[in-house]
Amino acid sequence: MRFLIFIFIYCLIFSSIEIKAQSVKNRDKSHVEEDKLLEKTTFSESATDSIIKKQDHNQLNEVVIKSQPSLVKYGTNGNIDVNVNGTVLATSSSVSELLSRVPNVVVADGEISVLGKGEAIIYLNGILINYERFAAIPVSQIQKIEVISNPSSRYDAEGKAVINIITKQNLEGGMTGTANQHVSVSKFGGTSYNTLLDFSYSKGKFSFITNYGLQLGRNRELLYTTRTRPNPDEYMKSELTTDWKRRFNNYSNFGIGLQYSFSPDNYISLAYSGNVNDLGGTVESRNSIDDNSGSSFYATDIDKNDVLLNQFVNLNYNMITDTKGSTLFIGSQYSNYNQTIRDFIEENSVVEEINEERYLKNNVGSRINIIAVQADYSKKIDEKTKVEIGAKFSHATIKSETDFLIANVDDTDYELDDDLSSDFEYNEKIAAAYLNYVGSLNEKVNFSLGARAENTSYNLFTNANGIQKFEKSYGNFFPNLLVNFNFSEDWKGHFSYVSRISRPRYQALNPYVIYQDSFTTIEGNPNLLPEKTHAFEIGAMYKKFDFKIGYTYKIDPISAAALRGDTPNSYVLRALNLEKGHAFFTSLSRSFNLKWWNSTNTISMSLTKSVDNFYAYEFSPVTPQVYLYSNNTFTIPKLFKLQLLAWYLGERGYGLGSDNSRSTVTLGIERNFFKDALKLNFSANDIFHKFMVSGDYNVGQTQIYYHRTYTSNYFKLTATYSFGDSKKTTYKKSEIEQSENNRAR
C-alpha cells in the first residue's frame, strides 16, 4: 500500500509543478512569436509528438500540434470519459480486462461495479447490452469508455450506474481491419491464447462489419473457505478448498452487421452476433470436517462438460428528423441462450476410517428467449433545450431441467435423485416509458429532469423442494434530477438525485442445484425481491481537480451468504435480500497530459453499512475503505511507450462482515513498426499477485472466512496488425438489448 500511496502523491504534486512550468514556458514562447502570427491554429491529438507547419510566402499559416491522447476526461455532471484508442489500454485481451484498468471501476466475481454507486449495467453506443454481448466486443473496435455515475431516466432503471462503450465508426470508400494475437502465460493459471479479428467495408450506401474471436488454453480459480460453529453443543469446523482448473475447448465470439443508408441522416441496420463457450477441465474439492463425532475427509472431482450458445439478432432504424438535430430510433431484438451441462462427479470420503465412493451425473438443459422492442425520440428545441421520450417492451421466457443421477461404486445403473433434480419455468413481461427534459435556467445553470415508469409482471413454477408457484405484478416510478453549475472558467459543480432498481438475475431465482461438493451446493431463491436505490451526489471541478461526495440508500439490497442446509454439516450458497443499506463516498481525482507523460490519479474513501435482522447475522464494526488509483503512460518519442498501472482497494467493515484489501500493479511496454501498421506490446499483469477477494462474516452461528485467488498474474505478449485504406466515417451502428439480457447470466 505504501508503494501505491507514494505513486499517487508523487503524480499529484509533480503534475502541478510540471504543468505550471509548462504553462509559463508556453506563455513566454507565445509572446516571442506573437508578431509572426498565424491565421489559424488547430490542436489535434495523436500518439506522436510533432509539429506540422505550412508556409505561404515565408509566413506561417497553420500549426497543428499533436500530443499523446489524454486518458481521462472528467465531466461537470460527474461522468468520466476514458480514451482507449491510441492508448496502452487498447492492448487488453478482453473488455473485462480493459474495464478492470479503468478508474473507479472494480471487476470481480463476474460483477462490474462503480465505486460509490454499485453494480453497473453495460451500454454499447448508447444501447443496453447483456454480459455475453459485452464479453464478445473486440477491444480493437473500442474508441472510448463512458462511466456514467448519474444516469438520467433515458437509461434503463436496472443497475446503479452505466458504463457506455463507444466503438469506432466504419469507414467509407474502402476497407479497414485489425488482427490481434494474445499469448498469456501464468505460473498459477497456465497458458491461454486469444485470436481476435475484425473487418469492415463500406461502399456507397452499404456498410458491412464482421468480427471473430477465439480463446484457447487454460485458466484457474482457487477458493479456500472455513466454516466454524464455535458453540460446544454443535461444534463443527470445515476447511474446504475448491480448485477450478478450466480448459477452454472453444471460447469464441462472432458477429456480422449490414447497414443501408437512405441518406446521411436516415439508415437501417441488421446485425447477428453470438458466442460459444465450450468449457472443459476439472473442479477439485477437498473438505476436512471436525465435529463432536470426530474427523472426516471428503474429496470430490468434477469432470466439466459445459456448452453455452448465445445468439442475438438486431434490426434497427435511425433517423435525424430536422435540421436542429432531433433524432428517432426504433429497434428490436431477439435473444436466445442455450446451455447444456453434462458433468461427471466422483466422490470419495473417509468417515471413521471407512472409505466410501459414489458417482454422480449432473445433466442440465436451460433455454432463455427474450424479445424486446424499443422506440426513442429526442426533440431538440434549441442549443440548450431538448425533450426526450421513449418506450420499451420486453418478454422473457426461461425453462430448465436438472437431473441428478447417482450410483454407488459397485453399481452400474444410475438412479434419479428427486431431491437434487428439478424443473423450472419463468415468464416475465416489462413495459416501460420515460420522459426527460434538458434545459437551462440561465447562462450558468442547466439541468436535466426526468422520470421513468416501469410495470413488471411475472409467473414462476418450480418443483424443487415441492411444487412452488409464484405470480406477481408491480409498478415502479423512478424520478431523476441533475443540475450543473458553471460558476466560472475554473469552477464548475453539479448536484444529482437518481433512483434505480436491480432485479434478480434469472438464475438467482431458479432453485436448481449447482453441485460444488458433497456438503456445498449453490441454489437459487425464488423469493428474491428487486433491490431499490436512491442516490444523491454533489460534485465540484476546480481546474484539473475533480471532487465528489455522495450518499446511497438501498431497500432490500441483494446479497449472498452460505446458509446451513438440511443436514448438520451442509451449507447452501444462496442469494438473499438484506433489510437495508447505507453507503457514503467521497473522491478526489487529478489527471494531466504532457508531451511525454500521461497520468490519471484518484483517491477515494467510502463507508458502507448493511443492516439485517432476519438471517441472524452477527453485527460487526463499520470501517471506511480507501481506494487509490494511478495510471501512467510514458512516451519515448520514436522508440516506445511505458505503462505503470497501480490501484489499491483497502479493507472495509460493512456492519455484517468485513472484506480484506486487494491491489494490482501492472507494467507494460509497447512499440509500433512499419508506419504503425504493426504494434507489439509486452506486459506483466498483477506482478505481486495481490488481486484476491477475501473476507469473513458470521451468520446463523457460523463463522465463515473465504479467500478467492484468480489468474490475474501473467505475462502477456500482444501483436496487433492494422490494415485498410478508408478515410471517411459514415457507419453509425446502433443496437438494442435490454436489462433482461443482463439477468440471463
C-alpha positions in Angstrom: 0.0 0.0 0.0 2.9 2.4 0.8 4.1 1.9 -2.8 0.7 2.9 -4.2 0.4 5.9 -1.9 3.8 7.1 -3.0 2.9 6.8 -6.6 -0.3 8.8 -6.2 1.2 11.6 -4.1 4.2 11.9 -6.4 2.0 12.2 -9.5 -0.3 14.7 -7.8 2.5 17.0 -6.7 4.7 16.6 -9.7 1.8 17.2 -12.1 1.0 20.6 -10.6 4.7 21.7 -10.7 5.2 20.4 -14.2 2.1 21.9 -15.7 2.8 25.3 -14.2 6.3 25.2 -15.6 5.0 24.1 -19.0 2.3 26.8 -18.9 4.9 29.6 -18.2 7.2 28.2 -20.9 4.4 28.2 -23.5 3.3 31.7 -22.5 6.8 33.1 -22.9 7.2 31.4 -26.2 3.9 32.8 -27.4 5.0 36.4 -26.7 8.2 35.9 -28.7 6.3 34.6 -31.7 3.3 36.9 -31.4 4.4 39.2 -34.3 4.6 36.2 -36.7 1.2 35.1 -36.0 -0.6 32.5 -37.9 -4.0 33.0 -39.4 -5.3 29.7 -38.0 -4.2 27.3 -35.2 -5.5 23.8 -34.9 -4.9 21.5 -32.0 -5.3 17.7 -32.5 -4.5 14.6 -30.5 -2.3 11.8 -31.8 0.0 9.2 -30.4 3.1 11.0 -31.6 4.6 14.4 -30.7 5.2 16.5 -33.8 4.5 19.9 -35.2 3.4 20.2 -38.8 3.9 23.7 -40.4 2.6 25.1 -43.6 4.2 28.2 -45.1 3.0 30.6 -47.7 5.3 33.4 -48.9 7.6 32.7 -45.9 4.7 33.3 -43.5 3.5 30.6 -41.0 -0.1 29.8 -42.0 -1.2 26.9 -39.8 0.2 24.9 -36.8 -1.1 21.5 -35.9 0.2 20.3 -32.5 -0.1 16.6 -32.0 0.3 15.2 -28.5 -0.3 12.0 -26.7 -4.1 11.5 -26.3 -5.4 12.2 -22.8 -6.6 9.0 -21.0 -9.4 10.5 -18.9 -11.7 13.5 -19.2 -13.9 14.4 -16.2 -17.3 15.9 -17.0 -19.1 18.6 -14.9 -22.0 16.2 -14.5 -19.9 13.6 -12.7 -19.2 11.4 -15.7 -15.8 10.1 -16.8 -14.7 9.6 -20.4 -11.8 7.1 -20.8 -10.0 7.2 -24.1 -9.0 3.7 -25.3 -8.0 4.1 -28.9 -4.3 5.1 -29.2 -3.6 4.3 -25.5 -2.0 1.2 -23.9 -5.5 0.2 -22.8 -6.2 -0.9 -26.4 -3.9 -3.9 -25.9 -6.2 -5.5 -23.3 -7.2 -9.1 -24.2 -10.9 -8.6 -23.3 -13.4 -5.8 -22.4 -13.5 -7.2 -18.9 -9.7 -6.8 -18.5 -10.0 -3.3 -20.1 -12.6 -2.2 -17.6 -10.6 -3.5 -14.7 -8.0 -0.9 -15.6 -10.5 2.0 -15.7 -10.5 4.4 -12.8 -13.4 3.9 -10.2 -14.4 0.6 -11.8 -14.0 -2.7 -10.0 -14.3 -6.1 -11.8 -14.6 -9.2 -9.6 -16.7 -12.3 -9.4 -18.4 -11.6 -12.7 -19.7 -8.3 -11.4 -18.7 -4.8 -12.8 -19.1 -2.1 -10.2 -18.6 1.7 -10.0 -17.1 2.8 -6.7 -19.6 4.7 -4.6 -22.5 3.5 -6.7 -22.5 -0.3 -7.0 -23.1 -2.7 -9.9 -23.3 -1.1 -13.3 -25.2 -2.0 -16.5 -23.4 -2.0 -19.8 -24.3 0.0 -22.9 -22.9 -0.2 -26.4 -23.1 3.0 -28.3 -25.9 4.2 -26.1 -27.9 0.9 -26.3 -28.1 -1.5 -23.4 -26.4 -4.9 -23.9 -26.1 -8.1 -21.9 -22.9 -9.6 -20.4 -22.5 -12.2 -23.1 -22.5 -9.5 -25.8 -20.3 -7.3 -23.7 -17.7 -10.1 -23.5 -17.8 -10.5 -27.3 -16.8 -6.9 -28.2 -13.4 -6.7 -29.8 -11.2 -4.3 -27.9 -9.7 -3.1 -31.2 -13.1 -1.6 -32.1 -13.5 0.4 -28.9 -12.9 4.2 -29.1 -13.6 5.2 -25.5 -15.5 4.2 -22.3 -18.0 6.5 -20.6 -18.6 5.9 -16.9 -22.0 7.5 -16.1 -22.4 7.8 -12.4 -25.7 9.6 -12.5 -27.8 8.2 -15.4 -30.9 10.0 -16.5 -34.4 8.5 -17.0 -33.4 7.8 -20.6 -31.3 4.8 -19.4 -32.9 1.6 -18.1 -33.7 1.8 -14.4 -31.9 -1.5 -14.0 -28.4 -1.1 -12.3 -26.9 1.6 -10.2 -24.6 3.1 -12.8 -24.0 2.9 -16.5 -20.8 2.1 -18.5 -21.2 3.1 -22.1 -18.8 1.5 -24.6 -18.2 3.7 -27.7 -16.9 1.9 -30.7 -15.1 3.2 -33.8 -17.2 4.0 -36.8 -16.9 2.2 -40.1 -15.2 4.0 -42.9 -16.4 4.9 -46.4 -14.9 4.1 -49.7 -12.8 1.1 -48.7 -11.9 -1.4 -46.0 -10.2 -1.5 -42.7 -9.5 -4.2 -40.1 -7.2 -5.5 -37.4 -5.8 -8.8 -36.4 -4.7 -9.4 -32.8 -2.9 -12.3 -31.3 -2.5 -12.5 -27.5 -0.4 -15.1 -25.6 -0.7 -15.1 -21.8 1.5 -17.2 -19.5 0.7 -17.6 -15.8 2.5 -19.8 -13.4 -0.7 -20.0 -11.4 -3.3 -20.5 -14.2 -1.4 -21.8 -17.2 -1.2 -20.5 -20.8 -4.0 -19.1 -22.9 -4.3 -17.8 -26.5 -6.6 -15.2 -27.8 -7.1 -14.6 -31.5 -9.2 -11.5 -32.4 -10.1 -10.5 -36.0 -12.4 -7.6 -37.1 -13.1 -6.3 -40.6 -15.3 -3.6 -42.1 -16.0 -2.5 -45.6 -18.1 0.4 -47.0 -19.1 1.4 -50.5 -21.8 3.8 -51.4 -24.9 3.4 -49.2 -23.9 0.0 -47.9 -21.6 -0.7 -44.9 -20.5 -4.1 -43.7 -18.8 -5.2 -40.4 -17.7 -8.5 -39.0 -15.6 -9.9 -36.2 -14.4 -13.2 -34.8 -12.6 -14.1 -31.6 -11.3 -17.4 -30.3 -9.8 -18.2 -26.9 -8.0 -21.5 -26.2 -5.9 -22.6 -23.3 -6.4 -22.8 -19.6 -7.4 -20.8 -16.6 -7.6 -21.3 -12.9 -9.5 -20.1 -9.8 -8.8 -21.2 -6.2 -11.2 -20.8 -3.3 -10.3 -21.5 0.3 -13.2 -21.4 2.8 -13.5 -22.2 6.5 -16.9 -22.6 8.3 -16.8 -22.8 12.1 -19.6 -23.3 14.6 -17.9 -22.5 18.0 -20.9 -23.5 20.1 -19.7 -26.6 22.1 -23.1 -28.3 21.7 -22.9 -28.3 17.9 -19.2 -27.7 17.3 -18.0 -28.0 13.7 -15.1 -26.8 11.7 -14.8 -27.3 8.0 -11.8 -26.4 5.8 -12.7 -26.5 2.2 -10.5 -26.0 -0.8 -12.1 -25.8 -4.3 -9.8 -25.6 -7.3 -11.3 -24.8 -10.7 -8.9 -25.9 -13.5 -10.7 -24.7 -16.6 -9.9 -25.7 -20.1 -11.2 -23.6 -22.9 -12.2 -26.1 -25.6 -13.8 -23.4 -27.8 -14.4 -20.0 -26.3 -15.4 -18.0 -29.4 -17.5 -15.0 -30.3 -18.7 -13.8 -33.7 -20.7 -11.0 -35.3 -21.8 -9.7 -38.6 -23.7 -6.5 -39.5 -25.1 -4.8 -42.5 -26.2 -1.2 -42.8 -28.0 0.7 -45.6 -28.1 4.5 -45.6 -31.1 6.0 -47.4 -29.4 9.4 -46.8 -26.7 10.7 -44.5 -29.4 11.2 -41.8 -31.5 8.1 -42.4 -30.4 4.5 -42.2 -31.4 0.9 -41.2 -29.1 -1.8 -39.8 -29.3 -5.6 -39.3 -26.9 -7.5 -37.1 -26.3 -11.1 -36.0 -23.9 -12.0 -33.3 -23.2 -14.7 -30.7 -20.7 -16.6 -28.7 -20.0 -20.3 -28.0 -18.5 -21.3 -24.6 -17.3 -24.9 -24.6 -15.8 -25.3 -21.2 -13.9 -28.4 -20.0 -11.4 -29.1 -17.3 -11.9 -30.2 -13.7 -13.1 -28.9 -10.3 -11.3 -30.5 -7.4 -12.8 -30.0 -3.9 -11.2 -31.2 -0.6 -13.2 -30.8 2.6 -11.8 -31.7 6.1 -14.5 -31.7 8.8 -14.1 -31.9 12.6 -17.1 -32.1 14.8 -18.2 -33.7 18.1 -18.4 -37.1 16.4 -14.8 -37.0 15.1 -12.9 -36.2 12.0 -13.8 -36.9 8.4 -12.4 -36.1 4.9 -14.3 -35.7 1.6 -12.8 -35.5 -1.9 -14.8 -34.6 -5.0 -13.6 -34.4 -8.6 -15.9 -33.0 -11.3 -15.2 -33.6 -14.9 -16.7 -30.5 -16.6 -18.5 -30.6 -19.9 -20.5 -27.3 -20.2 -21.6 -25.8 -23.5 -23.3 -22.4 -23.8 -24.5 -21.0 -27.1 -25.9 -17.4 -27.1 -27.3 -15.7 -30.3 -28.7 -12.2 -30.9 -30.4 -10.6 -33.8 -30.9 -6.8 -34.0 -33.0 -4.8 -36.5 -32.8 -1.1 -36.0 -33.9 2.1 -37.8 -32.3 5.6 -37.1 -33.4 9.0 -38.5 -32.5 12.6 -37.9 -35.8 14.3 -38.2 -35.0 18.0 -38.6 -32.2 20.5 -39.2 -31.7 21.1 -35.4 -30.6 17.5 -34.8 -33.7 15.8 -33.4 -33.5 12.0 -33.7 -35.8 9.0 -33.9 -34.7 5.5 -33.0 -36.7 2.3 -33.4 -35.1 -1.0 -32.5 -35.9 -4.7 -32.0 -34.0 -7.7 -30.8 -34.3 -11.4 -30.3 -32.0 -13.1 -27.9 -31.6 -16.8 -27.4 -29.5 -18.6 -24.7 -29.0 -22.4 -24.8 -26.9 -24.1 -22.0 -26.1 -27.8 -21.7 -24.3 -29.3 -18.8 -23.0 -32.9 -18.7 -20.8 -33.1 -15.6 -19.5 -36.4 -14.2 -18.8 -36.3 -10.5 -16.7 -38.7 -8.4 -17.0 -38.6 -4.6 -14.6 -40.2 -2.1 -15.0 -40.0 1.7 -13.2 -41.2 4.8 -15.5 -41.3 7.8 -14.4 -43.2 11.0 -11.7 -44.9 8.9 -14.3 -46.2 6.5 -13.9 -45.4 2.8 -16.9 -44.8 0.7 -17.3 -43.9 -3.0 -20.1 -42.9 -5.3 -20.6 -41.4 -8.7 -23.0 -38.7 -9.9 -24.1 -37.3 -13.2 -25.4 -33.7 -13.3 -27.4 -33.1 -16.5 -28.8 -29.6 -17.1 -30.7 -28.2 -20.1 -31.6 -24.5 -20.0 -33.2 -22.2 -22.6 -33.8 -18.5 -22.4 -35.6 -16.5 -25.1 -36.1 -12.7 -24.9 -37.9 -10.5 -27.3 -37.6 -6.7 -27.0 -38.8 -3.6 -28.9 -37.8 0.0 -28.1 -38.5 3.5 -29.5 -36.8 6.7 -28.5 -37.4 10.2 -29.8 -35.3 13.3 -28.9 -36.7 16.7 -29.9 -34.1 19.4 -29.9 -35.8 22.8 -29.4 -32.6 24.9 -29.3 -29.0 24.6 -28.4 -29.7 24.3 -24.7 -33.2 22.7 -24.7 -34.4 19.3 -25.7 -37.1 16.8 -24.8 -36.5 13.0 -24.8 -39.3 10.5 -24.7 -39.3 6.7 -25.2 -40.9 3.4 -24.5 -39.9 -0.3 -24.5 -41.5 -3.7 -24.0 -39.8 -7.0 -23.4 -40.9 -10.6 -22.9 -38.6 -13.2 -21.4 -39.3 -17.0 -21.1 -37.0 -19.4 -19.2 -37.1 -23.1 -19.0 -34.6 -25.5 -17.4 -34.5 -29.1 -16.4 -31.9 -30.5 -13.9 -31.4 -34.3 -13.4 -29.0 -35.7 -10.8 -28.2 -39.4 -11.3 -26.4 -41.3 -8.5 -24.7 -44.7 -8.4 -22.6 -46.4 -5.8 -19.2 -47.7 -6.8 -20.4 -51.3 -7.1 -23.5 -50.3 -9.2 -23.6 -49.9 -12.9 -27.1 -48.3 -13.1 -27.7 -44.7 -12.2 -30.8 -43.7 -10.3 -32.5 -40.3 -10.4 -32.2 -38.3 -7.2 -35.5 -36.5 -6.8 -34.2 -34.2 -4.0 -31.5 -32.8 -6.3 -33.4 -32.8 -9.6 -36.0 -30.1 -10.5 -37.8 -28.3 -13.3 -38.1 -24.5 -13.6 -40.2 -22.2 -15.7 -40.3 -18.4 -15.6 -42.3 -15.8 -17.7 -41.7 -12.1 -17.4 -43.1 -9.0 -19.1 -41.8 -5.5 -18.6 -43.4 -2.4 -20.1 -41.6 1.0 -19.6 -41.9 4.6 -20.7 -39.8 7.7 -19.9 -39.7 11.4 -20.3 -36.7 13.6 -19.9 -36.3 17.4 -20.2 -33.0 19.1 -20.7 -32.9 22.9 -20.2 -31.2 25.8 -18.6 -32.2 28.5 -16.0 -29.5 30.9 -17.1 -26.1 31.0 -18.6 -24.6 29.4 -15.5 -27.2 26.8 -14.6 -28.5 23.9 -16.8 -30.4 20.9 -15.7 -31.9 17.5 -16.7 -35.2 16.5 -15.1 -37.0 13.2 -15.9 -38.9 10.2 -14.8 -39.2 6.6 -15.8 -42.2 4.3 -15.2 -42.0 0.5 -15.4 -44.6 -2.2 -14.9 -43.4 -5.8 -14.3 -45.5 -8.9 -14.3 -44.2 -12.5 -13.9 -45.1 -16.1 -13.1 -42.8 -18.7 -11.8 -43.0 -22.5 -11.4 -40.6 -25.0 -9.9 -40.8 -28.4 -8.3 -37.7 -28.0 -6.3 -38.5 -28.7 -2.6 -42.1 -29.4 -3.6 -44.3 -27.7 -6.1 -43.9 -23.9 -5.8 -45.8 -21.3 -7.9 -45.4 -17.6 -7.8 -47.3 -14.9 -9.7 -46.9 -11.1 -9.2 -47.3 -7.8 -10.8 -45.9 -4.5 -9.6 -45.1 -1.0 -10.9 -42.3 1.4 -10.2 -41.7 5.1 -10.7 -38.1 6.5 -11.0 -37.6 10.2 -10.9 -34.1 11.7 -11.7 -32.6 15.2 -11.4 -29.2 16.6 -12.5 -28.2 20.2 -12.1 -25.0 21.6 -13.5 -23.4 24.9 -12.3 -20.9 26.8 -14.3 -19.6 29.3 -11.8 -16.5 30.4 -13.7 -13.9 29.2 -16.2 -12.2 27.3 -13.3 -15.1 26.4 -11.0 -17.9 24.1 -12.0 -20.3 21.9 -10.0 -23.2 19.5 -10.1 -26.0 18.0 -7.9 -27.8 14.8 -8.8 -30.6 12.6 -7.5 -31.1 9.2 -9.1 -33.5 6.4 -8.3 -32.8 2.9 -9.7 -33.9 -0.8 -9.4 -31.9 -4.0 -9.6 -34.0 -7.1 -10.4 -32.6 -10.5 -9.6 -30.8 -12.4 -12.3 -32.9 -15.3 -13.7 -30.6 -18.0 -12.4 -30.7 -16.4 -9.0 -34.4 -17.1 -8.9 -34.0 -20.7 -10.1 -33.7 -23.1 -7.1 -32.0 -25.8 -9.1 -28.9 -27.3 -7.5 -25.4 -26.4 -8.7 -23.1 -29.1 -7.2 -19.8 -27.9 -5.6 -19.1 -30.7 -3.2 -20.9 -33.3 -1.0 -21.6 -30.6 1.6 -21.9 -27.4 -0.5 -24.4 -26.5 -3.2 -25.4 -23.3 -4.9 -29.1 -22.8 -5.2 -31.4 -20.0 -6.5 -34.0 -18.2 -4.4 -37.5 -17.8 -6.0 -38.4 -15.4 -3.1 -35.9 -12.8 -4.1 -37.2 -9.2 -4.3 -35.8 -6.4 -6.5 -33.4 -4.0 -4.9 -34.2 -0.3 -5.0 -31.7 2.5 -4.5 -31.9 6.3 -4.0 -28.6 8.0 -4.7 -27.5 11.6 -4.1 -24.3 13.3 -5.3 -22.6 16.7 -5.1 -19.5 17.3 -7.2 -17.2 20.2 -7.9 -14.4 20.8 -10.5 -11.6 23.2 -10.0 -9.3 23.4 -13.0 -7.9 19.9 -13.3 -9.2 18.7 -9.9 -12.5 16.7 -9.7 -14.2 16.2 -6.3 -17.3 14.2 -5.5 -19.3 13.3 -2.3 -22.4 11.1 -2.3 -24.9 9.0 -0.4 -26.9 6.0 -1.5 -29.8 4.4 0.4 -30.7 0.8 -0.5 -34.0 -1.0 0.1 -34.0 -4.8 0.1 -30.3 -4.9 -1.1 -29.5 -8.2 -2.9 -26.6 -10.1 -1.2 -25.5 -13.7 -0.8 -24.4 -16.0 2.1 -23.6 -19.6 3.0 -26.7 -20.8 5.0 -27.0 -24.0 6.9 -28.6 -26.8 4.9 -30.9 -29.7 5.8 -28.1 -31.9 7.2 -25.8 -31.0 10.1 -22.7 -30.1 8.1 -24.2 -29.0 4.8 -24.3 -25.4 3.5 -26.2 -23.7 0.7 -24.8 -20.7 -1.1 -27.9 -18.6 -1.9 -28.7 -15.1 -2.9 -30.9 -13.2 -0.4 -32.4 -9.8 0.5 -31.0 -7.8 3.4 -33.1 -5.3 5.1 -31.5 -2.0 4.0 -28.1 -0.5 3.3 -26.3 2.9 3.5 -23.3 4.0 1.5 -21.3 7.2 1.7 -18.3 8.1 -0.5 -16.0 10.9 -1.4 -13.3 11.0 -4.1 -10.7 13.4 -5.5 -9.2 12.9 -9.0 -6.5 14.7 -11.0 -5.2 13.9 -14.5 -2.7 15.6 -16.7 -1.3 15.2 -20.2 2.3 16.3 -21.1 4.3 15.6 -24.2 6.0 12.6 -22.6 3.8 11.7 -19.6 0.1 11.0 -19.3 -1.2 10.3 -15.8 -4.6 9.8 -14.1 -4.9 9.6 -10.3 -7.8 9.1 -8.0 -8.2 8.8 -4.2 -11.5 7.8 -2.7 -12.9 6.8 0.6 -16.2 5.1 1.2 -18.3 4.0 4.2 -20.8 1.2 3.8 -23.3 -0.2 6.3 -25.6 -3.2 5.7 -28.5 -3.9 8.1 -30.4 -7.2 8.5 -32.4 -8.8 11.3 -33.8 -11.9 9.6 -30.8 -14.2 8.8 -29.2 -14.0 12.3 -26.1 -12.1 11.1 -23.7 -11.1 13.8 -23.2 -7.3 13.6 -19.6 -6.1 13.1 -17.9 -2.7 13.2 -18.3 -0.3 10.2 -14.9 0.9 9.0 -14.0 3.1 6.0 -12.5 1.8 2.8 -9.7 3.6 0.9 -9.3 3.4 -2.9 -6.1 4.6 -4.7 -5.6 4.6 -8.5 -2.8 5.7 -10.7 -2.4 5.1 -14.4 0.8 6.4 -16.1 2.0 6.2 -19.7 5.5 7.5 -20.6 6.2 8.1 -24.2 9.8 7.9 -25.5 9.5 9.6 -29.0 10.2 7.2 -31.9 11.0 4.4 -29.6 8.3 3.0 -27.3 5.7 3.6 -24.6 5.9 2.5 -21.0 2.9 2.0 -18.8 2.6 1.8 -15.0 -0.8 1.0 -13.6 -1.4 0.5 -9.9 -4.6 0.5 -7.7 -5.4 -0.4 -4.2 -8.7 -1.2 -2.6 -8.4 -1.3 1.2 -10.1 -3.2 4.0 -13.7 -2.4 4.9 -16.2 -3.3 7.6 -19.8 -3.1 6.4 -21.8 -4.0 9.6 -22.5 -7.6 8.7 -18.9 -8.6 7.9 -15.6 -7.4 6.5 -13.6 -7.5 3.3 -9.8 -7.6 3.1 -7.7 -5.4 0.9 -6.6 -6.2 -2.7 -4.4 -4.4 -5.2 -2.8 -4.7 -8.6 0.5 -3.4 -10.1 0.9 -3.8 -13.9 3.9 -2.8 -16.1 3.9 -2.7 -19.9 6.0 -1.7 -22.9 4.7 -1.0 -26.4 6.3 -0.2 -29.8 4.9 0.4 -33.3 6.5 -0.9 -36.5 6.0 -0.4 -40.3 4.4 3.0 -40.0 2.2 2.0 -37.1 0.7 -1.0 -39.0 2.2 -3.4 -36.5 2.0 -2.9 -32.8 3.8 -5.1 -30.2 3.0 -4.9 -26.5 4.5 -6.9 -23.6 3.0 -6.6 -20.2 3.3 -8.1 -16.7 -0.1 -8.0 -15.1 -0.6 -8.0 -11.3 3.1 -8.7 -10.8 2.8 -9.2 -7.0 -0.4 -11.3 -7.4 -2.4 -9.3 -4.8 -5.7 -9.3 -6.6 -7.5 -11.7 -4.3 -11.0 -11.4 -2.9 -11.3 -12.4 0.8 -13.3 -11.6 3.9 -15.4 -13.0 6.6 -18.9 -12.8 8.2 -21.0 -14.6 10.9 -24.4 -15.8 10.0 -26.7 -18.4 11.8 -24.0 -19.0 14.5 -21.4 -19.9 11.8 -18.2 -18.0 11.3 -17.3 -18.0 7.6 -14.0 -17.0 6.0 -13.3 -17.0 2.3 -10.2 -16.4 0.1 -10.5 -16.5 -3.7 -7.5 -16.4 -6.0 -7.7 -15.6 -9.7 -5.4 -16.0 -12.7 -4.6 -12.3 -12.6 -0.8 -12.5 -12.6 0.5 -13.3 -16.0 2.9 -12.2 -18.7 1.3 -11.3 -22.0 2.6 -10.7 -25.5 0.2 -8.9 -27.9 0.7 -8.4 -31.6 -1.8 -6.1 -33.5 -1.7 -5.7 -37.2 -3.9 -3.0 -38.8 -4.8 -2.7 -42.5 -7.1 -0.7 -44.7 -7.5 2.3 -46.9 -10.7 4.0 -45.7 -10.7 7.7 -44.8 -14.3 9.0 -44.2 -16.5 7.8 -41.4 -20.2 7.0 -42.2 -21.2 3.9 -40.3 -23.5 4.6 -37.3 -24.2 1.2 -35.9 -26.8 1.0 -33.1 -28.0 -2.0 -31.3 -30.8 -2.7 -28.8 -30.6 -5.0 -25.9 -32.5 -4.8 -22.6 -31.7 -5.2 -19.0 -33.4 -8.6 -19.1 -30.3 -9.8 -21.0 -28.0 -8.8 -18.2 -30.1 -11.0 -15.9 -29.6 -14.1 -18.1 -26.2 -14.8 -16.5 
